């Protein structure tokens, strides 16, 4: 069979078109401003999942999805009205915090991702509304209506889940965009140019094995090197702001410690790959830091008596 002219299927084509359509951008901007204006404080980083090392929303949605699917199974069995109703109720209670985490992540995405994410959220909100109606009907003894609303809600949950999968696996929403760095940079020391050519206190971009890195020279002579592409959405850290020993991404505000790349502020949930540095004959050299040495709390190190950043 000749497949040379076959393109993407209808479903994938429809979602790809959704990524490119700007009609809802005005609504997206308004919702985004509203979500960002909620005074969550440090709770915003917790909802992003910085404490977990990856987004927490996919973990939280397992409860409502699992309980509602279990309720659907019980609805097919005789005499399980009370148990099914209880599961629908548990799912409704779990859906709210999961939605809050999802909206918090959504507000820090790229425009094409936000377009798909908005429809994903609308499908899930519609499903939750149907399940609320299902719970109310079951509470009044109208079990047939409750079952019908539950199965309709489960169908919409499937649609929302498919769009969520598109966000995660095709659009890389929530993925670590710096994960590949250790596999692209060759072992050993790499030259990054003259130390005198580095401005003090301002990040610049250099390249190491064609991989962009951010270089910062401090007033005391220490030189720090991090992968330039932000782990959150690949934003250019070399265009960011240096604040209190950290660099703040210009795209979404993720903040990384210069000394070890640790993410001290979200929405990034993964740290930046960090490099050991040294100055030899006036030239800066860097090498990728060993994984065993990376992590919170690791500061400067010394290589053969030469101060490293």
C-alpha positions as CSV (number, residue, x, y, z in Angstrom):
1,X,0.0,0.0,0.0
2,X,1.3,3.4,-1.0
3,X,1.5,5.6,2.1
4,X,3.7,8.4,0.7
5,X,0.7,10.8,0.4
6,X,-0.9,10.0,3.6
7,X,-1.0,12.8,6.2
8,X,-2.1,13.1,9.8
9,X,-5.5,11.7,10.7
10,X,-8.6,13.8,11.1
11,X,-8.4,14.1,14.8
12,X,-4.7,15.2,14.8
13,X,-5.4,17.6,12.0
14,X,-8.3,19.1,13.9
15,X,-6.1,19.6,17.0
16,X,-3.3,21.0,14.9
17,X,-5.7,23.6,13.5
18,X,-6.8,24.4,17.0
19,X,-3.2,25.3,17.9
20,X,-3.1,27.9,15.1
21,X,-6.5,29.5,15.4
22,X,-6.4,33.0,17.2
23,X,-10.2,33.5,17.6
24,X,-10.1,32.8,21.4
25,X,-6.9,34.7,22.1
26,X,-8.8,37.6,23.7
27,X,-10.5,35.3,26.1
28,X,-7.2,33.5,26.8
29,X,-5.5,36.8,27.7
30,X,-8.3,37.8,30.0
31,X,-8.4,34.4,31.8
32,X,-4.6,34.4,32.0
33,X,-4.5,37.8,33.7
34,X,-7.2,36.6,36.1
35,X,-5.3,33.4,37.0
36,X,-2.0,35.3,37.5
37,X,-3.8,37.9,39.7
38,X,-4.9,35.3,42.3
39,X,-2.8,36.0,45.4
40,X,-1.4,32.4,45.9
41,X,2.0,33.4,47.2
42,X,4.3,30.4,47.6
43,X,1.3,28.2,47.0
44,X,1.7,28.9,43.3
45,X,5.0,27.0,43.2
46,X,3.4,24.2,45.2
47,X,0.6,24.0,42.6
48,X,3.2,24.0,39.8
49,X,4.8,21.0,41.5
50,X,8.2,22.5,42.1
51,X,8.5,20.4,45.3
52,X,7.8,17.2,43.3
53,X,10.1,17.9,40.4
54,X,7.4,17.8,37.8
55,X,3.9,19.2,37.4
56,X,1.5,18.0,40.1
57,X,-1.7,18.4,38.0
58,X,-1.4,15.1,36.1
59,X,-1.1,13.3,39.5
60,X,-4.1,15.1,41.0
61,X,-6.4,14.3,38.1
62,X,-6.0,10.6,38.7
63,X,-8.5,10.8,41.6
64,X,-11.5,12.2,39.9
65,X,-10.8,10.2,36.7
66,X,-10.4,7.0,38.8
67,X,-13.5,7.5,40.9
68,X,-15.7,8.4,38.0
69,X,-14.5,5.4,36.0
70,X,-15.2,3.2,39.0
71,X,-18.6,4.7,39.4
72,X,-19.3,3.8,35.8
73,X,-18.4,0.2,36.4
74,X,-20.7,0.1,39.4
75,X,-23.5,1.6,37.4
76,X,-23.4,-1.5,35.2
77,X,-23.9,-3.7,38.3
78,X,-27.1,-4.2,40.2
79,X,-27.6,-2.8,43.7
80,X,-24.6,-0.4,43.7
81,X,-26.4,2.9,43.8
82,X,-25.0,4.2,47.1
83,X,-21.4,3.2,46.3
84,X,-21.6,4.7,42.8
85,X,-23.0,7.9,44.3
86,X,-20.2,8.1,46.8
87,X,-17.6,7.7,44.1
88,X,-19.1,10.5,42.0
89,X,-19.1,12.7,45.1
90,X,-15.4,12.0,45.9
91,X,-14.5,12.7,42.2
92,X,-16.3,16.1,42.4
93,X,-14.4,17.1,45.6
94,X,-11.0,16.0,44.1
95,X,-11.7,17.8,40.8
96,X,-11.5,21.3,42.3
97,X,-7.9,21.2,43.5
98,X,-6.9,19.4,40.3
99,X,-8.5,22.2,38.3
100,X,-6.7,24.9,40.3
101,X,-3.4,23.3,39.6
102,X,-4.2,22.9,36.0
103,X,-5.2,26.5,35.5
104,X,-2.0,27.6,37.4
105,X,0.1,25.7,34.9
106,X,-2.0,26.8,31.9
107,X,-1.3,30.5,32.6
108,X,2.4,29.9,32.0
109,X,2.3,28.2,28.6
110,X,2.9,29.2,25.1
111,X,0.1,30.5,23.0
112,X,-0.6,27.4,20.9
113,X,-0.5,25.3,24.1
114,X,-3.0,27.7,25.8
115,X,-5.4,27.4,22.9
116,X,-5.5,23.6,23.2
117,X,-5.4,23.8,27.0
118,X,-8.5,26.1,27.0
119,X,-10.6,23.5,25.2
120,X,-9.1,20.8,27.4
121,X,-10.3,22.8,30.4
122,X,-13.7,23.5,28.9
123,X,-14.3,19.7,28.3
124,X,-13.3,18.9,31.9
125,X,-15.5,21.7,33.3
126,X,-18.4,20.4,31.3
127,X,-17.8,16.9,32.5
128,X,-17.7,18.1,36.1
129,X,-20.9,19.9,35.6
130,X,-22.5,16.7,34.3
131,X,-21.2,14.8,37.2
132,X,-22.6,17.4,39.6
133,X,-26.0,16.9,38.0
134,X,-25.5,13.2,38.2
135,X,-24.8,13.4,41.9
136,X,-27.9,15.6,42.5
137,X,-30.1,13.2,40.5
138,X,-28.8,10.2,42.4
139,X,-29.4,12.0,45.7
140,X,-33.0,12.4,44.8
141,X,-33.3,8.7,43.9
142,X,-33.3,9.3,40.1
143,X,-30.7,6.7,39.5
144,X,-31.4,6.3,35.8
145,X,-30.9,10.0,35.1
146,X,-27.8,10.0,37.3
147,X,-26.3,7.1,35.4
148,X,-27.0,8.8,32.0
149,X,-25.4,12.1,33.2
150,X,-22.4,10.1,34.6
151,X,-21.7,8.3,31.3
152,X,-22.0,11.6,29.4
153,X,-19.5,13.1,31.8
154,X,-17.2,10.2,31.4
155,X,-17.3,10.7,27.6
156,X,-16.2,14.3,28.0
157,X,-13.5,13.3,30.4
158,X,-12.2,11.1,27.7
159,X,-12.1,14.1,25.3
160,X,-10.4,16.3,27.8
161,X,-7.9,13.5,28.6
162,X,-7.1,13.1,24.9
163,X,-6.4,16.9,24.6
164,X,-4.3,16.7,27.8
165,X,-2.3,14.0,26.2
166,X,-1.7,16.2,23.2
167,X,-0.6,19.0,25.5
168,X,1.9,16.7,27.3
169,X,3.3,14.5,24.6
170,X,3.0,16.5,21.3
171,X,3.3,20.1,22.7
172,X,5.6,19.1,25.6
173,X,3.6,21.1,28.1
174,X,5.2,20.4,31.5
175,X,8.2,18.7,30.1
176,X,11.8,19.4,31.2
177,X,13.1,21.4,28.2
178,X,16.7,21.1,29.4
179,X,16.7,17.4,29.9
180,X,18.7,16.7,26.8
181,X,21.7,18.9,27.7
182,X,23.8,16.1,29.3
183,X,23.5,14.0,26.2
184,X,24.5,16.8,23.8
185,X,27.6,18.2,25.6
186,X,30.8,16.1,25.3
187,X,32.8,15.3,28.4
188,X,35.7,17.5,29.4
189,X,36.6,21.1,29.5
190,X,35.3,23.5,26.7
191,X,36.6,27.0,26.0
192,X,34.1,29.9,26.2
193,X,36.3,32.9,25.5
194,X,38.3,35.4,27.4
195,X,37.2,36.2,30.9
196,X,37.9,39.9,30.3
197,X,35.3,39.9,27.5
198,X,32.5,39.0,29.9
199,X,30.5,41.9,31.3
200,X,30.2,41.9,35.1
201,X,26.8,41.0,36.5
202,X,25.1,40.6,33.1
203,X,24.4,37.2,31.5
204,X,25.6,36.5,28.0
205,X,25.2,33.6,25.6
206,X,28.0,31.3,24.5
207,X,28.0,27.9,22.8
208,X,29.4,24.6,23.9
209,X,29.2,21.8,21.3
210,X,26.6,23.9,19.5
211,X,24.6,24.0,22.8
212,X,23.7,27.5,24.0
213,X,24.8,28.3,27.5
214,X,24.4,31.3,29.8
215,X,27.6,32.8,31.3
216,X,27.7,35.2,34.1
217,X,30.8,36.9,35.5
218,X,30.5,38.2,39.1
219,X,32.3,41.2,40.5
220,X,34.5,38.9,42.7
221,X,35.7,37.1,39.5
222,X,33.5,34.0,39.9
223,X,32.1,32.7,36.6
224,X,28.8,30.8,36.5
225,X,27.6,28.7,33.5
226,X,24.1,27.3,33.1
227,X,22.3,25.8,30.2
228,X,20.7,28.7,28.4
229,X,17.3,27.2,27.5
230,X,15.0,27.4,30.5
231,X,13.8,24.0,31.7
232,X,10.2,25.3,31.8
233,X,9.6,26.4,28.2
234,X,13.1,26.8,26.8
235,X,13.2,30.6,27.3
236,X,16.6,32.3,26.9
237,X,18.1,32.8,30.3
238,X,20.9,34.9,28.8
239,X,18.2,37.5,28.2
240,X,17.1,37.3,31.8
241,X,17.7,39.4,34.9
242,X,20.3,38.6,37.6
243,X,18.9,39.0,41.1
244,X,20.5,38.0,44.4
245,X,22.7,35.3,42.9
246,X,20.0,34.0,40.7
247,X,18.8,34.4,37.1
248,X,15.2,35.1,36.3
249,X,13.8,33.8,33.0
250,X,12.4,36.6,30.8
251,X,9.5,34.5,29.5
252,X,7.7,33.2,32.6
253,X,9.8,34.2,35.6
254,X,11.3,30.9,36.6
255,X,14.3,31.6,38.9
256,X,17.5,29.5,39.0
257,X,20.4,29.8,41.4
258,X,23.6,30.7,39.5
259,X,25.9,28.5,41.7
260,X,24.1,25.2,40.9
261,X,21.2,25.8,38.7
262,X,18.6,24.9,41.3
263,X,15.1,26.2,40.6
264,X,14.3,28.4,43.6
265,X,11.1,29.8,42.0
266,X,8.5,28.4,39.5
267,X,6.9,27.7,37.2
268,X,9.9,25.6,36.3
269,X,9.8,22.3,38.2
270,X,13.3,21.1,37.1
271,X,16.7,22.7,37.8
272,X,19.0,24.0,35.0
273,X,22.0,21.9,34.0
274,X,25.0,23.5,35.7
275,X,28.7,23.6,34.6
276,X,31.9,23.7,36.6
277,X,34.1,26.6,35.5
278,X,37.8,27.5,35.6
279,X,40.0,30.3,34.2
280,X,43.2,29.2,32.4
281,X,45.5,31.8,31.0
282,X,42.7,34.4,31.0
283,X,40.2,32.1,29.2
284,X,37.1,30.7,30.7
285,X,36.6,26.9,30.4
286,X,33.6,24.9,31.5
287,X,32.5,21.3,31.8
288,X,29.1,19.7,32.6
289,X,28.8,19.1,36.3
290,X,28.5,15.4,37.4
291,X,24.9,14.4,38.2
292,X,26.1,13.3,41.7
293,X,27.3,16.9,42.4
294,X,24.1,18.6,41.1
295,X,21.2,19.5,43.4
296,X,20.1,21.9,46.1
297,X,22.7,23.3,48.3
298,X,25.8,22.7,46.1
299,X,27.7,25.9,45.7
300,X,31.1,26.7,44.4
301,X,33.7,24.0,44.0
302,X,37.5,24.1,43.3
303,X,39.3,22.2,40.6
304,X,43.1,21.9,41.1
305,X,43.1,25.1,43.1
306,X,41.2,27.1,40.5
307,X,38.0,28.6,41.8
308,X,34.9,27.3,40.0
309,X,31.5,28.9,39.6
